[in-house]
Amino acid sequence: MIKNTDPRWKSLEDAVSSRGADGKAFVKELKELYSIFEPQFANWLGSLYDKEVGGFYFSASGRDNPEFLPDIESTYQATNTLYSIGFIDSAEELPSEMREKIIAFVCSLQSPEDGYIYHPQWDYSDPEWRHRNSRLGRDMMWAVSMERELNFKLPYPTANDRLSGNAEEKKTTLPEHLLSKEAFVSYLNSFDWEKDAYFAGNMMAAQSAQVLAAGLADCAAEFLGRIQNKETGLWGIYSGYDAVNALLKIAAFYSAIKKPLPNAKKAARETMKIVSAEIDIERATCCWQYNVWFALQYLIGNLRKCGAAEEADGIVRELLCTSPEAIRSTKEKLLMLKHTDGSFLYMRGKSGGRSQGAPVGLPGIVEGTVNSSVICIHRTVEAMMATFELPMLPIYDKNDFASFLNSIK
């Protein structure tokens, strides 16, 4: 793991100080945040890799019970984290046998019929599966990301290719709500944007690549802009973390479809209010604080792309000046989810047995998951540093990668 004496800490301190903030206080709090991440995380993560299948399980209970199998989301999150927080520098450093097995696993899940990713352990015909479309959209996204990062080609044209017309296959096997503007608007209207904007936003973010490929981005942007609260820049009737959770998903969608988010400055101001706010520890998930930082990252980036660089500069400057408190608050919110094996829980005192509605582990037990651990250790810190527009220092190193490899059974 990175040492406190590593010279990169001093470089970061100088960078913060050069921008008018307290560099010493910033680095002190960031070191405290890094201190909650444990070396045994490497052993825990390695223990979830199935070298016969070529994929990672969601959790230990998923690994230890035969009704569960590895899934593509856990596999992408695990491998991407390895070369994002210091274990290795790039995907090319993964052992060749592991790379080949992972690639084979991903390719085995793609359907020749519609180009989507399907897992044999899940019943996609279940009428009660509300998240089915988001599950399909997310897994398509992970497959395309892995295709790029591991440098291979999926065996069939993707759903995105087929929706955009870049494949010869007919579109009739694809989701009906993406085949026409009328069907898409009807689909958007089926969601409760007032009382459940998070669920609605999540469904859209997961399918953003398909919406863009289907030529429905303008339609989506017009619909979302019309139902936005113009005074706050938010969606739905709620405030605080509940509002920002929804905002994060919708901001991610706007970014993916390459459209400016209306009233982005107002949304950023509302989000800044809760960076260091108290959190409902009984309801909070690992995503709550992550969503705050990631939403700010999206909003600042959106302002810059839309020519509002001065407004973006002001927000970043204000955030930097209050950064010690914000980093300390982030550490405290992550710490309440820390598990004894170096992983992190999805919620305090328990962890979910489903991911986007799909069964991935035993429900209701106290265990860390790949998704929640990656969000706490990797994504939250990454989004926070990106919001400050500063480089993220690695958390782990090559010695930790050796531990990861040794833990694979």
KEKE-3310 file (N, C-alpha, C; in steps of 0.2 Angstrom, whole numbers, plus 5000, padded with zeros to 4 digits):
npx = (5004:5002:5014:5016:5026:5028:5034:5024:5013:5018:5019:5005:5001:5007:5001:4987:4989:4994:4983:4976:4970:4971:4984:4991:4982:4973:4980:4983:4970:4966:4976:4971:4959:4964:4969:4959:4958:4962:4975:4971:4960:4965:4967:4954:4947:4954:4950:4937:4938:4934:4944:4941:4929:4932:4927:4922:4914:4900:4900:4906:4896:4890:4900:4901:4889:4880:4869:4872:4882:4898:4897:4896:4896:4902:4914:4920:4921:4930:4942:4944:4946:4958:4968:4966:4968:4981:4986:4991:4997:4990:4978:4985:4995:4988:4989:4992:4984:4973:4968:4964:4954:4945:4940:4935:4924:4916:4913:4906:4893:4886:4872:4868:4856:4851:4862:4864:4870:4868:4865:4867:4861:4851:4833:4827:4814:4806:4792:4791:4803:4808:4820:4825:4828:4837:4847:4851:4855:4866:4875:4878:4885:4896:4902:4906:4915:4924:4928:4935:4945:4952:4956:4949:4937:4920:4909:4898:4888:4884:4870:4869:4876:4866:4854:4859:4859:4871:4873:4869:4859:4841:4830:4820:4821:4825:4822:4806:4803:4813:4812:4804:4800:4788:4785:4795:4793:4781:4786:4795:4785:4780:4786:4788:4792:4791:4790:4799:4811:4824:4824:4819:4829:4840:4836:4836:4850:4856:4853:4858:4868:4861:4849:4856:4861:4850:4845:4837:4841:4839:4825:4824:4832:4823:4812:4816:4821:4809:4802:4810:4814:4815:4820:4829:4837:4835:4827:4811:4802:4809:4822:4840:4850:4842:4837:4849:4854:4845:4848:4862:4861:4853:4861:4872:4866:4864:4877:4881:4873:4878:4873:4869:4866:4852:4851:4863:4872:4863:4860:4872:4875:4865:4869:4881:4878:4876:4888:4896:4886:4875:4871:4859:4861:4854:4847:4856:4866:4881:4882:4878:4886:4896:4888:4886:4899:4901:4890:4894:4906:4901:4893:4901:4909:4900:4896:4909:4910:4899:4903:4904:4915:4920:4910:4911:4924:4923:4915:4923:4934:4928:4924:4937:4941:4934:4938:4945:4936:4926:4932:4935:4922:4918:4926:4921:4908:4911:4918:4908:4903:4913:4920:4926:4935:4942:4934:4919:4902:4886:4875:4874:4877:4872:4870:4865:4857:4854:4857:4853:4841:4844:4848:4862:4869:4867:4853:4852:4863:4878:4890:4904:4903:4908:4903:4900:4912:4921:4915:4916:4931:4937:4929:4922:4933:4940:4930:4929:4942:4942:4932:4938:4948:4960:4974:4972:4980:4988:4981:4984:4998:5011:5015:5003:4996:5002:4998:4984:4985:4990:4979:4970:4960)
npy = (4994:5012:5022:5033:5042:5043:5053:5058:5063:5075:5082:5083:5090:5102:5105:5108:5118:5128:5132:5140:5134:5125:5115:5106:5102:5096:5085:5079:5074:5066:5056:5050:5046:5036:5027:5019:5009:4992:4980:4967:4967:4963:4950:4945:4949:4942:4929:4928:4925:4914:4902:4892:4896:4909:4921:4933:4931:4939:4940:4932:4923:4921:4914:4902:4895:4884:4889:4901:4910:4917:4934:4946:4960:4960:4954:4964:4975:4971:4968:4980:4988:4983:4988:5002:5007:5005:4991:4985:4992:4992:4983:4975:4969:4959:4941:4931:4919:4922:4933:4927:4918:4926:4934:4924:4920:4931:4932:4920:4924:4932:4934:4928:4932:4944:4952:4956:4953:4938:4929:4912:4909:4917:4921:4928:4929:4932:4940:4949:4955:4970:4977:4972:4978:4987:4979:4972:4983:4988:4977:4975:4987:4984:4973:4979:4989:4980:4974:4984:4987:4975:4972:4964:4956:4955:4941:4943:4956:4970:4974:4988:4991:4985:4993:5005:5003:4999:4986:4971:4963:4961:4972:4967:4959:4966:4977:4983:4996:5004:5005:5014:5032:5035:5024:5024:5037:5033:5023:5031:5039:5029:5028:5034:5049:5059:5053:5043:5045:5041:5027:5028:5036:5028:5017:5023:5028:5016:5011:5020:5019:5012:5020:5031:5025:5021:5033:5041:5051:5065:5066:5060:5070:5081:5077:5075:5087:5095:5090:5093:5101:5118:5127:5121:5113:5099:5083:5076:5075:5075:5080:5083:5069:5059:5066:5069:5056:5052:5063:5060:5048:5053:5063:5056:5050:5060:5064:5053:5052:5064:5077:5094:5097:5104:5119:5116:5122:5126:5114:5109:5117:5114:5101:5102:5106:5095:5088:5087:5084:5077:5059:5047:5034:5022:5020:5023:5018:5011:5019:5032:5043:5042:5045:5059:5064:5060:5065:5079:5079:5075:5086:5098:5094:5095:5108:5114:5109:5115:5128:5136:5139:5147:5147:5134:5134:5142:5134:5123:5129:5133:5121:5116:5124:5120:5107:5099:5096:5090:5078:5072:5069:5061:5050:5046:5041:5031:5023:5017:5007:4997:4981:4966:4959:4967:4971:4980:4984:4984:4990:4997:4984:4974:4966:4967:4953:4954:4961:4974:4968:4955:4938:4936:4932:4926:4933:4946:4944:4948:4954:4958:4965:4964:4975:4985:4986:4990:5002:5010:5009:5012:5019:5030:5038:5041:5048:5059:5065:5068:5078:5088:5090:5085:5074:5056:5047:5031:5018:5005:4993:4984:4973:4971:4966:4954:4947:4946:4937:4926:4922:4917:4902)
npz = (5000:4998:5005:5019:5017:5004:4990:4982:4989:4994:4982:4979:4990:4987:4975:4979:4988:4979:4973:4981:4993:5008:5008:5017:5026:5018:5013:5025:5029:5018:5019:5031:5026:5017:5026:5030:5022:5019:5018:5017:5009:4996:4997:4999:4988:4978:4982:4977:4963:4950:4943:4934:4928:4924:4929:4941:4957:4965:4979:4995:4999:4987:4980:4988:4987:4977:4969:4964:4952:4944:4938:4925:4929:4941:4938:4929:4937:4947:4940:4933:4944:4949:4940:4942:4955:4959:4960:4949:4933:4921:4911:4904:4912:4919:4922:4908:4907:4915:4909:4896:4900:4906:4895:4887:4896:4896:4882:4881:4886:4878:4867:4851:4846:4849:4853:4867:4884:4893:4908:4913:4925:4928:4927:4914:4910:4920:4926:4937:4938:4939:4937:4925:4912:4915:4920:4909:4901:4909:4909:4895:4894:4902:4895:4883:4888:4894:4882:4876:4885:4888:4875:4865:4854:4854:4850:4842:4834:4844:4855:4854:4842:4833:4836:4831:4818:4813:4810:4801:4806:4810:4819:4826:4837:4848:4863:4863:4867:4863:4849:4843:4843:4849:4856:4865:4872:4878:4887:4895:4901:4909:4921:4938:4940:4950:4963:4963:4957:4957:4954:4941:4935:4936:4928:4915:4914:4914:4902:4893:4882:4873:4870:4864:4853:4847:4842:4850:4859:4858:4860:4873:4881:4879:4886:4899:4902:4902:4914:4924:4940:4939:4948:4957:4949:4950:4951:4954:4970:4982:4993:4998:5001:4995:4983:4977:4974:4964:4955:4951:4943:4933:4928:4924:4913:4905:4902:4895:4884:4878:4880:4885:4903:4909:4919:4927:4935:4946:4951:4955:4966:4975:4977:4983:4996:5003:5004:5016:5025:5038:5038:5035:5044:5045:5033:5023:5009:5002:4991:4993:4997:4987:4976:4978:4976:4963:4956:4957:4950:4937:4934:4935:4924:4914:4914:4910:4897:4891:4890:4901:4910:4919:4929:4933:4938:4949:4957:4960:4966:4978:4983:4986:4996:5007:5008:5018:5028:5020:5015:5027:5032:5022:5024:5037:5033:5025:5033:5042:5035:5033:5033:5042:5034:5026:5015:5010:5015:5008:5014:5031:5043:5035:5019:5002:4993:4980:4964:4954:4954:4951:4957:4967:4978:4995:5004:5015:5024:5033:5024:5013:4997:4979:4972:4982:4988:4978:4975:4987:4990:4978:4968:4975:4980:4968:4961:4970:4970:4956:4956:4963:4953:4953:4953:4957:4970:4970:4979:4983:4979:4969:4978:4985:4974:4972:4983:4980:4969:4975:4983:4975:4972)
capx = (5000:5006:5017:5014:5032:5029:5034:5018:5009:5020:5017:4998:5000:5009:4996:4982:4991:4995:4976:4973:4968:4976:4987:4993:4976:4970:4984:4982:4963:4966:4980:4967:4954:4967:4971:4954:4958:4966:4979:4968:4956:4968:4965:4947:4945:4956:4946:4931:4939:4934:4948:4938:4924:4935:4924:4922:4908:4898:4902:4908:4890:4889:4905:4900:4883:4880:4864:4875:4888:4901:4893:4900:4897:4908:4921:4922:4922:4936:4948:4945:4949:4965:4972:4964:4970:4988:4988:4994:4997:4986:4975:4990:4998:4985:4992:4989:4979:4967:4965:4960:4948:4940:4938:4931:4918:4912:4910:4901:4887:4883:4867:4868:4850:4850:4868:4864:4873:4863:4868:4863:4859:4845:4827:4825:4807:4802:4788:4792:4809:4807:4826:4827:4831:4843:4852:4853:4859:4872:4879:4880:4890:4902:4905:4909:4920:4930:4931:4940:4951:4956:4958:4946:4931:4914:4908:4892:4886:4881:4863:4871:4877:4860:4850:4861:4859:4878:4873:4864:4853:4835:4829:4814:4822:4827:4817:4801:4802:4818:4811:4801:4799:4781:4786:4800:4790:4777:4790:4797:4779:4778:4790:4786:4797:4790:4792:4804:4816:4830:4823:4818:4835:4844:4834:4839:4857:4859:4851:4860:4871:4855:4845:4860:4862:4843:4843:4832:4844:4835:4819:4825:4834:4818:4807:4819:4821:4802:4800:4815:4813:4820:4823:4834:4840:4834:4821:4807:4799:4813:4828:4845:4853:4837:4837:4856:4854:4842:4852:4868:4859:4851:4867:4876:4863:4865:4884:4882:4870:4881:4868:4870:4861:4849:4852:4868:4875:4859:4860:4878:4874:4861:4873:4887:4875:4876:4894:4898:4880:4874:4868:4854:4865:4850:4845:4861:4870:4888:4881:4875:4892:4899:4884:4887:4905:4901:4886:4897:4910:4897:4890:4907:4911:4895:4897:4914:4908:4894:4906:4903:4921:4921:4906:4914:4930:4921:4913:4929:4938:4924:4925:4944:4942:4931:4939:4947:4930:4922:4936:4934:4915:4918:4929:4917:4903:4913:4920:4903:4902:4919:4919:4932:4939:4944:4929:4914:4895:4882:4872:4876:4874:4869:4872:4860:4858:4852:4860:4848:4835:4846:4851:4869:4871:4862:4850:4851:4868:4883:4896:4905:4902:4912:4900:4900:4919:4923:4912:4919:4938:4939:4925:4921:4939:4941:4926:4931:4948:4941:4929:4943:4952:4967:4976:4971:4986:4986:4980:4988:5004:5012:5015:4996:4994:5005:4993:4978:4986:4991:4973:4965:4960)
capy = (5000:5018:5024:5040:5045:5043:5060:5060:5066:5082:5085:5084:5096:5108:5107:5111:5125:5133:5134:5144:5130:5122:5109:5102:5100:5092:5079:5075:5071:5061:5051:5047:5042:5030:5023:5014:5003:4987:4975:4960:4967:4960:4942:4944:4950:4936:4923:4928:4923:4907:4902:4888:4900:4915:4927:4934:4931:4945:4940:4925:4918:4919:4909:4896:4892:4882:4892:4907:4909:4923:4938:4951:4966:4959:4953:4970:4980:4968:4969:4987:4991:4981:4993:5009:5009:5003:4984:4985:4999:4992:4977:4970:4966:4953:4935:4929:4914:4925:4937:4923:4915:4932:4935:4918:4920:4937:4930:4915:4926:4936:4931:4929:4934:4952:4955:4957:4948:4935:4925:4906:4908:4921:4920:4934:4930:4933:4946:4953:4958:4977:4980:4968:4982:4990:4974:4971:4988:4988:4971:4977:4992:4981:4969:4984:4991:4975:4973:4989:4987:4969:4971:4958:4957:4951:4937:4945:4963:4971:4977:4995:4991:4984:4999:5011:5002:4997:4978:4968:4959:4964:4975:4965:4955:4971:4980:4987:5003:5007:5004:5020:5038:5034:5018:5027:5042:5029:5020:5036:5041:5024:5029:5039:5053:5063:5050:5038:5048:5037:5021:5030:5038:5022:5013:5027:5028:5009:5010:5026:5018:5009:5026:5035:5021:5021:5039:5044:5055:5072:5064:5059:5076:5085:5074:5076:5095:5097:5088:5095:5107:5123:5131:5118:5108:5092:5079:5073:5079:5075:5084:5080:5063:5056:5070:5068:5050:5053:5067:5056:5044:5057:5067:5051:5048:5066:5064:5047:5054:5069:5083:5098:5096:5111:5121:5112:5126:5126:5107:5108:5121:5109:5095:5105:5107:5089:5085:5086:5084:5071:5054:5043:5028:5016:5020:5024:5013:5014:5024:5039:5048:5041:5048:5066:5066:5058:5070:5085:5078:5076:5093:5102:5093:5097:5116:5115:5107:5120:5135:5139:5137:5152:5145:5128:5136:5144:5128:5119:5133:5133:5114:5115:5128:5116:5100:5095:5094:5085:5072:5069:5067:5055:5044:5043:5038:5025:5018:5014:5001:4993:4974:4964:4956:4972:4973:4985:4982:4989:4994:4995:4979:4969:4967:4964:4947:4955:4966:4976:4963:4948:4935:4936:4930:4925:4939:4948:4942:4953:4952:4963:4963:4967:4981:4990:4987:4994:5009:5013:5010:5015:5024:5036:5042:5043:5054:5065:5068:5071:5084:5093:5091:5083:5066:5051:5043:5024:5015:4998:4992:4977:4968:4969:4962:4947:4944:4945:4931:4920:4920:4913:4895)
capz = (5000:4997:5011:5020:5015:4997:4988:4978:4994:4994:4976:4980:4994:4983:4970:4982:4990:4973:4971:4986:4998:5013:5005:5022:5029:5013:5013:5031:5029:5013:5022:5036:5022:5014:5031:5032:5017:5022:5014:5016:5003:4990:4998:4999:4981:4974:4983:4973:4956:4949:4938:4929:4924:4921:4931:4949:4961:4968:4986:4997:4999:4980:4979:4992:4986:4970:4965:4961:4948:4943:4934:4921:4932:4947:4934:4926:4943:4950:4935:4932:4950:4950:4937:4944:4962:4960:4960:4942:4930:4916:4910:4901:4917:4921:4920:4902:4907:4918:4903:4891:4903:4907:4888:4885:4900:4893:4875:4881:4889:4873:4863:4844:4844:4850:4855:4874:4888:4897:4912:4913:4932:4930:4924:4911:4908:4926:4925:4943:4938:4937:4934:4919:4907:4918:4921:4902:4899:4912:4907:4889:4895:4905:4890:4879:4892:4894:4875:4875:4890:4887:4868:4861:4850:4855:4844:4838:4834:4851:4854:4852:4835:4830:4837:4828:4811:4810:4809:4797:4810:4811:4825:4830:4844:4853:4867:4859:4869:4859:4842:4840:4847:4852:4861:4870:4876:4883:4892:4900:4905:4914:4928:4943:4941:4956:4970:4962:4951:4957:4950:4934:4932:4935:4922:4909:4914:4912:4895:4889:4876:4868:4869:4860:4847:4844:4839:4854:4864:4858:4863:4880:4884:4879:4891:4906:4903:4904:4920:4929:4944:4936:4953:4960:4944:4952:4948:4960:4976:4988:4994:5001:4998:4990:4977:4973:4971:4957:4950:4949:4938:4927:4926:4920:4907:4900:4900:4890:4877:4875:4880:4891:4908:4910:4926:4930:4941:4952:4953:4958:4972:4979:4979:4987:5002:5007:5004:5023:5029:5042:5034:5039:5044:5044:5026:5018:5006:5000:4985:4994:4997:4981:4972:4979:4972:4956:4953:4956:4944:4930:4934:4933:4917:4910:4914:4906:4890:4889:4889:4908:4913:4925:4935:4935:4942:4956:4961:4961:4971:4984:4986:4988:5002:5012:5007:5023:5031:5016:5015:5034:5032:5017:5028:5042:5030:5022:5039:5045:5030:5033:5036:5045:5030:5021:5010:5012:5015:5004:5019:5038:5046:5031:5012:4998:4989:4973:4960:4949:4954:4950:4963:4966:4985:5000:5006:5022:5028:5034:5020:5008:4990:4975:4970:4987:4990:4973:4976:4993:4990:4971:4964:4979:4980:4961:4960:4974:4967:4950:4957:4965:4947:4956:4952:4962:4971:4971:4986:4983:4975:4966:4983:4986:4968:4973:4988:4976:4965:4979:4986:4970:4974)
cpx = (5004:5008:5016:5020:5033:5029:5028:5013:5011:5018:5009:4997:5002:5004:4989:4983:4992:4988:4972:4970:4973:4978:4989:4987:4972:4973:4983:4975:4963:4970:4975:4962:4958:4968:4966:4954:4963:4969:4975:4962:4958:4966:4958:4945:4947:4952:4939:4932:4938:4938:4946:4933:4927:4931:4924:4915:4906:4900:4904:4902:4888:4893:4903:4894:4881:4874:4867:4881:4891:4896:4898:4901:4903:4914:4924:4925:4929:4942:4949:4948:4956:4970:4970:4966:4977:4990:4993:4993:4992:4983:4980:4995:4995:4988:4988:4983:4972:4964:4961:4954:4943:4936:4933:4924:4914:4909:4905:4894:4883:4878:4868:4862:4849:4856:4869:4868:4868:4867:4864:4859:4852:4839:4825:4818:4803:4798:4788:4799:4809:4814:4829:4831:4837:4849:4855:4857:4866:4877:4882:4886:4896:4905:4908:4915:4926:4932:4936:4946:4955:4958:4955:4940:4925:4912:4902:4891:4882:4874:4864:4872:4870:4855:4852:4861:4866:4878:4868:4858:4847:4834:4824:4815:4824:4821:4812:4801:4808:4817:4807:4801:4793:4782:4790:4797:4785:4780:4793:4791:4777:4781:4787:4791:4797:4793:4797:4809:4822:4830:4823:4825:4840:4842:4836:4846:4860:4858:4854:4863:4866:4851:4849:4860:4855:4841:4838:4835:4841:4828:4819:4827:4828:4813:4810:4819:4814:4800:4805:4813:4818:4823:4829:4839:4840:4828:4817:4805:4804:4819:4834:4848:4848:4837:4844:4857:4851:4846:4858:4866:4857:4857:4872:4873:4864:4872:4884:4879:4873:4877:4870:4864:4858:4850:4857:4871:4870:4859:4866:4878:4870:4865:4878:4884:4876:4883:4896:4892:4879:4870:4864:4857:4861:4848:4850:4864:4877:4888:4880:4881:4895:4894:4884:4893:4904:4896:4890:4902:4907:4895:4895:4909:4906:4895:4903:4913:4903:4897:4905:4909:4922:4916:4909:4920:4928:4918:4918:4933:4934:4924:4932:4945:4939:4933:4941:4941:4926:4926:4935:4927:4914:4921:4925:4911:4905:4915:4914:4901:4908:4918:4926:4937:4942:4940:4924:4907:4892:4878:4875:4873:4872:4872:4867:4862:4856:4856:4856:4843:4838:4849:4858:4873:4866:4859:4851:4857:4873:4889:4897:4904:4907:4910:4901:4907:4922:4921:4915:4927:4940:4935:4924:4927:4941:4937:4927:4937:4947:4937:4933:4948:4959:4968:4975:4977:4984:4985:4984:4994:5005:5013:5008:4993:4996:5000:4987:4979:4987:4984:4968:4966:4959)
cpy = (5006:5020:5032:5045:5046:5051:5062:5064:5074:5085:5087:5090:5102:5110:5110:5118:5130:5135:5138:5141:5128:5115:5104:5099:5095:5085:5075:5071:5065:5055:5047:5043:5035:5025:5017:5008:4998:4983:4969:4961:4963:4952:4941:4944:4944:4930:4922:4926:4916:4906:4897:4892:4906:4921:4927:4934:4938:4946:4933:4920:4916:4913:4902:4893:4890:4885:4898:4905:4916:4927:4943:4957:4965:4958:4960:4975:4977:4969:4976:4991:4989:4986:5000:5011:5007:4996:4983:4991:4998:4984:4972:4967:4960:4947:4933:4924:4917:4929:4933:4920:4920:4933:4930:4918:4926:4935:4925:4917:4930:4932:4933:4932:4941:4955:4957:4952:4945:4930:4918:4905:4912:4920:4927:4935:4931:4940:4951:4956:4965:4980:4976:4972:4985:4985:4972:4976:4989:4983:4972:4982:4989:4977:4974:4987:4986:4973:4978:4988:4981:4967:4965:4960:4952:4947:4939:4953:4964:4974:4985:4995:4990:4990:5004:5010:5000:4989:4976:4965:4964:4967:4972:4961:4960:4974:4984:4994:5007:5007:5010:5026:5037:5029:5021:5032:5038:5026:5025:5038:5035:5024:5034:5044:5058:5059:5044:5039:5044:5031:5023:5032:5033:5018:5017:5027:5021:5008:5016:5024:5015:5015:5030:5031:5021:5028:5043:5049:5062:5071:5064:5066:5081:5083:5076:5083:5097:5095:5090:5101:5113:5127:5128:5114:5101:5089:5076:5078:5079:5079:5080:5074:5059:5059:5069:5061:5049:5057:5064:5052:5048:5061:5062:5050:5054:5066:5058:5049:5061:5076:5087:5097:5103:5112:5118:5116:5126:5119:5106:5112:5117:5103:5097:5105:5101:5085:5083:5085:5077:5066:5050:5036:5022:5015:5020:5018:5016:5019:5031:5044:5048:5045:5056:5068:5065:5063:5077:5084:5078:5083:5098:5101:5095:5105:5117:5114:5112:5127:5139:5138:5141:5149:5138:5129:5138:5139:5124:5122:5133:5126:5113:5118:5124:5109:5096:5092:5089:5079:5068:5066:5061:5049:5041:5039:5031:5020:5014:5007:4996:4986:4972:4961:4961:4974:4978:4982:4987:4993:4992:4989:4973:4970:4964:4958:4948:4961:4968:4971:4956:4945:4934:4933:4929:4932:4940:4946:4948:4951:4958:4960:4966:4974:4986:4991:4992:5002:5013:5014:5013:5021:5031:5041:5045:5049:5060:5069:5071:5077:5089:5094:5090:5076:5062:5047:5036:5022:5009:4998:4985:4972:4966:4964:4954:4943:4942:4938:4925:4918:4917:4906:4891)
cpz = (5000:5004:5012:5018:5008:4994:4984:4983:4994:4988:4976:4984:4991:4978:4973:4985:4985:4971:4976:4992:5003:5011:5011:5025:5024:5013:5019:5031:5024:5016:5027:5032:5020:5019:5033:5027:5019:5017:5012:5011:4997:4991:4997:4992:4977:4975:4980:4966:4955:4942:4932:4925:4921:4923:4939:4951:4964:4976:4988:4997:4992:4978:4982:4991:4979:4966:4962:4957:4947:4938:4931:4925:4937:4943:4932:4932:4946:4946:4934:4938:4951:4946:4937:4950:4964:4960:4954:4939:4924:4915:4907:4906:4921:4918:4913:4902:4910:4912:4898:4894:4904:4900:4886:4889:4897:4886:4876:4883:4883:4868:4856:4842:4844:4852:4862:4877:4893:4901:4913:4920:4933:4925:4921:4909:4915:4926:4931:4943:4935:4934:4928:4914:4909:4918:4914:4899:4902:4910:4900:4889:4898:4900:4885:4882:4892:4887:4874:4879:4890:4880:4865:4858:4852:4849:4840:4839:4841:4849:4852:4845:4831:4830:4832:4820:4808:4810:4805:4800:4811:4818:4829:4836:4849:4857:4863:4861:4866:4852:4839:4845:4852:4858:4867:4875:4881:4888:4897:4904:4910:4921:4932:4944:4947:4962:4969:4957:4951:4953:4942:4931:4931:4929:4915:4909:4912:4905:4890:4882:4871:4866:4863:4853:4843:4841:4844:4859:4864:4862:4871:4884:4884:4885:4898:4907:4905:4911:4926:4933:4942:4942:4956:4955:4946:4949:4954:4965:4982:4987:4997:4997:4993:4983:4973:4971:4964:4952:4947:4943:4932:4924:4922:4914:4902:4898:4894:4884:4874:4875:4886:4896:4910:4918:4930:4936:4947:4955:4957:4965:4977:4981:4984:4995:5007:5007:5011:5028:5033:5037:5038:5039:5044:5037:5021:5015:5004:4994:4987:4994:4990:4976:4972:4975:4965:4952:4952:4950:4937:4929:4932:4926:4912:4909:4909:4898:4887:4889:4896:4912:4920:4931:4937:4940:4949:4960:4964:4967:4978:4987:4989:4995:5008:5012:5013:5027:5027:5015:5022:5034:5027:5021:5033:5039:5027:5028:5042:5041:5030:5036:5038:5040:5025:5016:5014:5011:5010:5009:5026:5041:5042:5023:5008:4994:4982:4970:4954:4948:4953:4956:4962:4973:4989:5003:5013:5027:5028:5030:5015:5002:4985:4973:4975:4989:4985:4974:4982:4992:4983:4969:4968:4979:4973:4960:4964:4971:4960:4950:4959:4959:4949:4954:4958:4964:4972:4978:4987:4979:4973:4972:4985:4980:4969:4978:4985:4972:4969:4983:4982:4971:4967)
residu = (MET:ILE:LYS:ASN:THR:ASP:PRO:ARG:TRP:LYS:SER:LEU:GLU:ASP:ALA:VAL:SER:SER:ARG:GLY:ALA:ASP:GLY:LYS:ALA:PHE:VAL:LYS:GLU:LEU:LYS:GLU:LEU:TYR:SER:ILE:PHE:GLU:PRO:GLN:PHE:ALA:ASN:TRP:LEU:GLY:SER:LEU:TYR:ASP:LYS:GLU:VAL:GLY:GLY:PHE:TYR:PHE:SER:ALA:SER:GLY:ARG:ASP:ASN:PRO:GLU:PHE:LEU:PRO:ASP:ILE:GLU:SER:THR:TYR:GLN:ALA:THR:ASN:THR:LEU:TYR:SER:ILE:GLY:PHE:ILE:ASP:SER:ALA:GLU:GLU:LEU:PRO:SER:GLU:MET:ARG:GLU:LYS:ILE:ILE:ALA:PHE:VAL:CYS:SER:LEU:GLN:SER:PRO:GLU:ASP:GLY:TYR:ILE:TYR:HIS:PRO:GLN:TRP:ASP:TYR:SER:ASP:PRO:GLU:TRP:ARG:HIS:ARG:ASN:SER:ARG:LEU:GLY:ARG:ASP:MET:MET:TRP:ALA:VAL:SER:MET:GLU:ARG:GLU:LEU:ASN:PHE:LYS:LEU:PRO:TYR:PRO:THR:ALA:ASN:ASP:ARG:LEU:SER:GLY:ASN:ALA:GLU:GLU:LYS:LYS:THR:THR:LEU:PRO:GLU:HIS:LEU:LEU:SER:LYS:GLU:ALA:PHE:VAL:SER:TYR:LEU:ASN:SER:PHE:ASP:TRP:GLU:LYS:ASP:ALA:TYR:PHE:ALA:GLY:ASN:MET:MET:ALA:ALA:GLN:SER:ALA:GLN:VAL:LEU:ALA:ALA:GLY:LEU:ALA:ASP:CYS:ALA:ALA:GLU:PHE:LEU:GLY:ARG:ILE:GLN:ASN:LYS:GLU:THR:GLY:LEU:TRP:GLY:ILE:TYR:SER:GLY:TYR:ASP:ALA:VAL:ASN:ALA:LEU:LEU:LYS:ILE:ALA:ALA:PHE:TYR:SER:ALA:ILE:LYS:LYS:PRO:LEU:PRO:ASN:ALA:LYS:LYS:ALA:ALA:ARG:GLU:THR:MET:LYS:ILE:VAL:SER:ALA:GLU:ILE:ASP:ILE:GLU:ARG:ALA:THR:CYS:CYS:TRP:GLN:TYR:ASN:VAL:TRP:PHE:ALA:LEU:GLN:TYR:LEU:ILE:GLY:ASN:LEU:ARG:LYS:CYS:GLY:ALA:ALA:GLU:GLU:ALA:ASP:GLY:ILE:VAL:ARG:GLU:LEU:LEU:CYS:THR:SER:PRO:GLU:ALA:ILE:ARG:SER:THR:LYS:GLU:LYS:LEU:LEU:MET:LEU:LYS:HIS:THR:ASP:GLY:SER:PHE:LEU:TYR:MET:ARG:GLY:LYS:SER:GLY:GLY:ARG:SER:GLN:GLY:ALA:PRO:VAL:GLY:LEU:PRO:GLY:ILE:VAL:GLU:GLY:THR:VAL:ASN:SER:SER:VAL:ILE:CYS:ILE:HIS:ARG:THR:VAL:GLU:ALA:MET:MET:ALA:THR:PHE:GLU:LEU:PRO:MET:LEU:PRO:ILE:TYR:ASP:LYS:ASN:ASP:PHE:ALA:SER:PHE:LEU:ASN:SER:ILE:LYS)
# end
